[in-house]
Amino acid sequence: MELYCLKPSDAYWGDLLQAIPHDFYHLPDYVALEARRLNATPEGLLVRQGDCYFFLPYLIRSCAPMLPDYIADAAPQDLVSPYGYASALLSEAAQQSETFLVAALAMAIAFWRDRQFCTAYLRLHPLLYPELVALGEVELEGLERREVGRSIAIDLSLEDEALQFQFSQRSREKAEQARQDGLTVRWSDSAADLPAFAALYHSTMEQLGLTAEQIFEPEYLSDLAQALGEHFHLCFIEQQGVPMAASFVIETCDLVQCHLSGAEAAMMHDAPSALMMMEICDWAKAREHDWLHLGTGLEGSASDALYRFNCQFSALSLPVYSLRLVLNGRQYEQLIHERSKHICLDPAEIRQAPTFPAYRAENVPIETISLAKKTL
């Protein structure tokens, strides 16, 4: 069994993707972009044994920004998946092997421990490589699997009539009303249309209550489009040439992702948005893709407005899992104690935070603090 570390600039990274089904989260230019956004170091880990391949992209982050008392060069580091669902990729032989996957993960963990990383937070893809979910049941030191939400997808293999009935009656009525009102669809692959999309996206996210840190800036969207190249498209719903709703659509292999969306005056539940989602579905099916992935929204739960919006278009709700790895338990506890001093909370309270790793918690919700106090 062999292990290799790849950089996004290594040609072999791209060669691997040519042979293995993947999503845009695995593209080397996307991983490099995420590294720049998070001030991290991008890396791809390949474990190979014969025809069995395990390939995982991730970002290496310094803990210094969370713990100002540390010198940046000497601060511990941890690993995190790029934004989205950049879970490991498996060759066909790896999927069929009864032993390779666990051995590959064990080898990766040993490699990360040798490099003295503290933790790893790895997101799994809800549609690709379900074998990875079973890794959470393997008894490896420091490994935990968590369900972190639900994600909505549309099965494009359904016949046209069955596909239409994935949409709620109300959403079909809204889309038909939009057509009667003269709204039209326009597709664009031009970066020149990004400002129009960004305006709708920003307006919607702000009205949904997202903070500035949670909203992607126009400069990032431009960089993202450039990194994605031919994978990126924009779908606009317009009224007399004026954009009323728009979506940043990404196609990779047999997957189409509605990555980001927005609507005039936050009309996420109105006719333009309903028409847009139905048009994207028709477009993706016409291009012979297997899945249209609508995503989790903000939280992937019934309390999340974006998740509820996605539920209008499909009843297929998939669990989204993460793998959490404590690679160095002593160091992990030390970082929790350091963080607790910085934000003036008891370490026990920080451990109850939903954030992983816990020492990266920006703040701890009041209800979490109350729960922690009850358990002390």
Secondary structure per residue as TSV (DSSP state, phi and psi in degrees):
chain	resnum	aa	ss	phi	psi
A	1	M	-	360.0	130.0
A	2	E	E	-116.5	148.5
A	3	L	E	-126.9	134.7
A	4	Y	E	-133.5	145.4
A	5	C	E	-105.6	128.4
A	6	L	E	-115.7	147.6
A	7	K	-	-99.9	154.9
A	8	P	T	-56.5	-26.1
A	9	S	T	-78.5	-10.9
A	10	D	-	-73.0	128.0
A	11	A	H	-60.4	-29.1
A	12	Y	H	-64.6	-28.2
A	13	W	H	-58.4	-51.4
A	14	G	H	-63.3	-36.8
A	15	D	H	-62.7	-39.9
A	16	L	H	-60.1	-43.5
A	17	L	H	-66.1	-27.2
A	18	Q	H	-64.3	-25.7
A	19	A	H	-104.4	-11.2
A	20	I	S	-128.5	131.1
A	21	P	-	-56.3	137.6
A	22	H	-	-153.5	177.2
A	23	D	-	-119.3	175.3
A	24	F	G	-67.0	-21.1
A	25	Y	G	-61.3	-19.1
A	26	H	G	-94.4	-7.6
A	27	L	-	-64.1	136.2
A	28	P	H	-60.1	-37.7
A	29	D	H	-68.5	-33.1
A	30	Y	H	-68.7	-45.1
A	31	V	H	-61.9	-39.8
A	32	A	H	-64.7	-38.9
A	33	L	H	-63.5	-44.5
A	34	E	H	-62.3	-36.3
A	35	A	H	-63.1	-41.9
A	36	R	H	-65.4	-40.2
A	37	R	H	-63.2	-37.0
A	38	L	H	-100.9	6.0
A	39	N	T	54.6	48.9
A	40	A	-	-122.0	179.2
A	41	T	E	-111.7	123.2
A	42	P	E	-83.1	146.6
A	43	E	E	-155.7	150.2
A	44	G	E	-125.4	128.9
A	45	L	E	-103.7	124.4
A	46	L	E	-116.3	125.1
A	47	V	E	-114.6	128.5
A	48	R	E	-133.8	137.4
A	49	Q	E	-145.1	103.7
A	50	G	T	62.2	-124.9
A	51	D	T	-88.5	2.0
A	52	C	E	-89.0	124.6
A	53	Y	E	-127.2	136.8
A	54	F	E	-127.8	116.0
A	55	F	E	-127.1	128.0
A	56	L	E	-134.9	117.8
A	57	P	E	-87.6	146.2
A	58	Y	E	-159.0	173.0
A	59	L	E	-118.3	140.1
A	60	I	E	-101.8	119.1
A	61	R	E	-113.5	143.3
A	62	S	E	-82.5	143.8
A	63	C	S	-85.8	-3.0
A	64	A	G	-57.6	-41.1
A	65	P	G	-61.2	-28.6
A	66	M	G	-83.1	-18.7
A	67	L	-	-133.1	83.0
A	68	P	T	-58.2	-21.4
A	69	D	T	-72.6	-15.5
A	70	Y	S	-82.3	143.1
A	71	I	-	-76.6	132.4
A	72	A	G	-53.7	-44.0
A	73	D	G	-68.9	-23.5
A	74	A	G	-103.2	-2.3
A	75	A	S	-71.3	147.6
A	76	P	-	-59.9	160.6
A	77	Q	E	-124.9	153.9
A	78	D	E	-135.9	172.5
A	79	L	E	-116.0	145.5
A	80	V	E	-148.1	147.0
A	81	S	-	-67.2	148.4
A	82	P	-	-57.9	158.7
A	83	Y	T	-51.3	128.5
A	84	G	T	111.4	-144.2
A	85	Y	T	-122.9	67.9
A	86	A	-	-93.5	54.9
A	87	S	-	-71.4	173.4
A	88	A	-	-62.8	151.0
A	89	L	E	-106.9	143.7
A	90	L	E	-127.7	136.9
A	91	S	-	-71.1	164.6
A	92	E	H	-59.4	-40.6
A	93	A	H	-64.2	-36.9
A	94	A	H	-65.8	-37.6
A	95	Q	H	-65.3	-32.5
A	96	Q	H	-87.7	-17.0
A	97	S	-	-74.3	140.1
A	98	E	S	-85.5	-14.6
A	99	T	S	-123.4	-23.0
A	100	F	H	-64.4	-44.1
A	101	L	H	-60.8	-46.9
A	102	V	H	-65.2	-41.0
A	103	A	H	-64.5	-38.1
A	104	A	H	-66.1	-43.6
A	105	L	H	-65.3	-41.2
A	106	A	H	-61.6	-38.1
A	107	M	H	-67.9	-40.2
A	108	A	H	-62.8	-44.2
A	109	I	H	-61.6	-44.2
A	110	A	H	-61.2	-38.7
A	111	F	H	-65.3	-43.3
A	112	W	H	-67.5	-36.8
A	113	R	H	-67.0	-38.2
A	114	D	H	-61.5	-31.4
A	115	R	T	-87.9	2.7
A	116	Q	T	66.1	32.1
A	117	F	-	-71.5	148.7
A	118	C	-	-85.9	-50.5
A	119	T	E	-142.5	167.0
A	120	A	E	-139.6	132.1
A	121	Y	E	-119.9	109.7
A	122	L	E	-118.3	121.5
A	123	R	E	-89.3	138.8
A	124	L	-	-99.2	150.7
A	125	H	-	-84.1	132.1
A	126	P	S	-71.3	-14.7
A	127	L	S	-114.3	-20.5
A	128	L	S	-108.2	139.8
A	129	Y	-	52.5	66.3
A	130	P	G	-61.4	-17.9
A	131	E	G	-57.3	-27.4
A	132	L	G	-67.7	-27.8
A	133	V	G	-61.2	-36.0
A	134	A	G	-65.2	-17.0
A	135	L	G	-62.0	-26.6
A	136	G	G	-67.1	-13.4
A	137	E	G	-97.3	-2.8
A	138	V	S	-81.2	138.1
A	139	E	-	-85.6	85.4
A	140	L	-	-117.5	135.0
A	141	E	T	-55.4	127.7
A	142	G	T	83.8	2.0
A	143	L	E	-97.2	133.4
A	144	E	E	-142.8	138.7
A	145	R	E	-104.6	137.9
A	146	R	E	-130.4	138.6
A	147	E	E	-83.8	122.4
A	148	V	E	-110.1	6.3
A	149	G	E	154.5	-170.6
A	150	R	E	-126.0	150.4
A	151	S	E	-130.4	143.6
A	152	I	E	-101.2	134.4
A	153	A	E	-138.2	157.4
A	154	I	E	-118.1	127.7
A	155	D	E	-82.7	106.1
A	156	L	T	-78.9	-4.1
A	157	S	T	-78.7	-9.9
A	158	L	S	-66.6	151.6
A	159	E	-	-64.1	157.9
A	160	D	H	-54.4	-44.6
A	161	E	H	-65.6	-44.2
A	162	A	H	-65.0	-35.4
A	163	L	H	-65.1	-41.1
A	164	Q	H	-61.5	-34.8
A	165	F	T	-80.3	-0.3
A	166	Q	T	-69.8	-26.2
A	167	F	S	-82.3	139.8
A	168	S	-	-64.5	154.5
A	169	Q	H	-58.0	-39.3
A	170	R	H	-63.5	-41.6
A	171	S	H	-68.5	-35.6
A	172	R	H	-65.0	-39.5
A	173	E	H	-65.0	-41.2
A	174	K	H	-63.2	-43.9
A	175	A	H	-62.9	-41.5
A	176	E	H	-64.9	-38.5
A	177	Q	H	-63.8	-38.5
A	178	A	H	-62.5	-41.8
A	179	R	H	-63.6	-43.0
A	180	Q	H	-64.1	-30.2
A	181	D	T	-80.9	2.1
A	182	G	T	88.0	12.8
A	183	L	-	-73.0	143.1
A	184	T	E	-128.5	159.7
A	185	V	E	-102.7	142.9
A	186	R	E	-139.4	128.1
A	187	W	E	-102.1	144.3
A	188	S	E	-143.7	141.2
A	189	D	-	-112.2	15.6
A	190	S	-	-98.4	132.6
A	191	A	G	-65.6	-17.4
A	192	A	G	-65.1	-20.0
A	193	D	G	-91.3	-1.6
A	194	L	H	-62.6	-39.8
A	195	P	H	-58.8	-38.2
A	196	A	H	-65.3	-41.1
A	197	F	H	-64.7	-46.5
A	198	A	H	-59.1	-37.0
A	199	A	H	-63.9	-44.3
A	200	L	H	-67.1	-42.8
A	201	Y	H	-62.0	-48.0
A	202	H	H	-63.9	-44.0
A	203	S	H	-59.8	-43.3
A	204	T	H	-66.6	-47.4
A	205	M	H	-63.8	-37.8
A	206	E	H	-65.2	-40.5
A	207	Q	H	-72.5	-20.9
A	208	L	T	-82.9	-3.4
A	209	G	T	93.5	12.3
A	210	L	-	-73.1	148.1
A	211	T	-	-83.0	167.2
A	212	A	G	-58.7	-34.2
A	213	E	G	-69.4	-22.5
A	214	Q	G	-91.3	-6.8
A	215	I	S	-107.7	131.9
A	216	F	-	-74.3	132.0
A	217	E	-	-77.5	157.4
A	218	P	H	-55.2	-36.6
A	219	E	H	-62.7	-39.7
A	220	Y	H	-65.9	-42.1
A	221	L	H	-61.0	-37.9
A	222	S	H	-65.2	-44.3
A	223	D	H	-63.9	-37.5
A	224	L	H	-64.2	-45.5
A	225	A	H	-60.1	-40.8
A	226	Q	H	-66.0	-41.1
A	227	A	H	-65.7	-34.2
A	228	L	H	-81.7	-28.0
A	229	G	G	58.8	-125.4
A	230	E	G	-68.6	-10.1
A	231	H	G	-78.1	-15.7
A	232	F	E	-100.1	140.4
A	233	H	E	-144.5	156.1
A	234	L	E	-119.0	133.7
A	235	C	E	-113.8	122.1
A	236	F	E	-113.7	140.1
A	237	I	E	-108.6	122.0
A	238	E	E	-124.0	152.6
A	239	Q	E	-123.4	108.6
A	240	Q	T	54.0	43.4
A	241	G	T	83.1	-2.1
A	242	V	E	-99.3	122.5
A	243	P	E	-63.8	128.8
A	244	M	E	-109.0	-26.2
A	245	A	E	-154.3	153.1
A	246	A	E	-155.1	152.5
A	247	S	E	-138.8	141.2
A	248	F	E	-91.9	104.6
A	249	V	E	-106.7	136.9
A	250	I	E	-129.3	128.3
A	251	E	E	-116.1	131.9
A	252	T	E	-145.2	127.4
A	253	C	T	52.5	-123.6
A	254	D	T	-103.3	18.6
A	255	L	E	-113.5	139.4
A	256	V	E	-120.5	129.9
A	257	Q	E	-113.1	128.5
A	258	C	E	-85.0	88.2
A	259	H	E	-72.6	-50.2
A	260	L	E	-141.0	146.4
A	261	S	E	-143.8	163.9
A	262	G	E	-161.1	162.9
A	263	A	E	-148.5	152.0
A	264	E	G	-59.5	130.7
A	265	A	G	54.5	34.2
A	266	A	G	54.7	44.0
A	267	M	-	-82.6	52.2
A	268	M	T	-67.7	-21.2
A	269	H	T	-111.1	13.1
A	270	D	S	-105.3	-179.0
A	271	A	H	-57.1	-45.0
A	272	P	H	-58.1	-41.7
A	273	S	H	-69.5	-37.6
A	274	A	H	-64.0	-44.5
A	275	L	H	-62.3	-40.5
A	276	M	H	-60.7	-45.3
A	277	M	H	-65.5	-37.4
A	278	M	H	-69.8	-36.6
A	279	E	H	-67.1	-40.5
A	280	I	H	-64.3	-39.9
A	281	C	H	-61.5	-47.0
A	282	D	H	-62.1	-40.7
A	283	W	H	-64.2	-45.0
A	284	A	H	-65.9	-39.7
A	285	K	H	-67.6	-40.2
A	286	A	H	-62.3	-28.1
A	287	R	T	-89.8	10.1
A	288	E	T	63.1	37.9
A	289	H	-	-85.6	160.7
A	290	D	S	-89.0	-36.0
A	291	W	E	-136.6	143.8
A	292	L	E	-114.3	114.8
A	293	H	E	-100.3	118.4
A	294	L	E	-91.3	-22.9
A	295	G	E	96.0	-174.1
A	296	T	-	-93.4	-16.7
A	297	G	T	80.0	-138.6
A	298	L	T	-90.8	-40.1
A	299	E	T	-124.6	-15.3
A	300	G	S	68.0	36.1
A	301	S	S	-141.7	168.3
A	302	A	T	-63.9	-19.5
A	303	S	T	-82.5	-3.8
A	304	D	-	-96.7	119.3
A	305	A	H	-61.8	-39.1
A	306	L	H	-68.8	-37.3
A	307	Y	H	-64.0	-44.1
A	308	R	H	-63.1	-36.5
A	309	F	H	-61.4	-45.8
A	310	N	H	-62.4	-32.6
A	311	C	H	-64.9	-17.3
A	312	Q	T	-65.5	-20.3
A	313	F	T	-111.2	-3.0
A	314	S	-	-168.4	143.3
A	315	A	S	-91.5	-0.2
A	316	L	-	-84.6	102.6
A	317	S	E	-110.5	120.0
A	318	L	E	-108.9	140.8
A	319	P	E	-70.8	143.6
A	320	V	E	-112.8	126.0
A	321	Y	E	-114.7	155.6
A	322	S	E	-127.2	152.9
A	323	L	E	-107.7	126.3
A	324	R	E	-111.1	129.3
A	325	L	E	-126.2	121.8
A	326	V	E	-95.7	108.2
A	327	L	S	-87.4	-26.8
A	328	N	-	-138.8	94.2
A	329	G	H	-60.9	-41.9
A	330	R	H	-63.1	-45.6
A	331	Q	H	-65.7	-38.0
A	332	Y	H	-59.3	-46.3
A	333	E	H	-65.5	-37.8
A	334	Q	H	-61.8	-42.8
A	335	L	H	-67.2	-35.4
A	336	I	H	-62.7	-43.5
A	337	H	H	-64.2	-41.6
A	338	E	H	-63.4	-42.7
A	339	R	H	-66.2	-38.0
A	340	S	H	-62.1	-37.2
A	341	K	H	-67.2	-36.0
A	342	H	H	-71.2	-36.8
A	343	I	H	-107.3	11.7
A	344	C	T	59.4	48.9
A	345	L	-	-131.5	154.9
A	346	D	-	-68.2	141.5
A	347	P	H	-53.3	-34.4
A	348	A	H	-63.2	-34.1
A	349	E	H	-69.2	-40.0
A	350	I	H	-65.6	-38.0
A	351	R	H	-62.2	-23.7
A	352	Q	T	-85.5	-5.8
A	353	A	S	-66.8	147.3
A	354	P	S	-70.0	-17.5
A	355	T	S	-67.8	140.9
A	356	F	S	-131.7	134.6
A	357	P	S	-68.1	150.0
A	358	A	G	-59.8	-31.1
A	359	Y	G	-70.2	-7.2
A	360	R	G	-94.9	6.0
A	361	A	-	-62.4	123.7
A	362	E	S	-70.0	-43.6
A	363	N	-	-153.9	167.1
A	364	V	-	-118.1	123.5
A	365	P	-	-56.4	149.0
A	366	I	H	-57.5	-41.1
A	367	E	H	-64.7	-30.8
A	368	T	H	-69.9	-40.6
A	369	I	H	-61.1	-42.5
A	370	S	H	-62.5	-41.6
A	371	L	H	-63.1	-42.2
A	372	A	H	-63.0	-40.7
A	373	K	H	-65.4	-34.5
A	374	K	H	-67.2	-27.6
A	375	T	H	-91.0	-5.7
A	376	L	-	-77.3	360.0
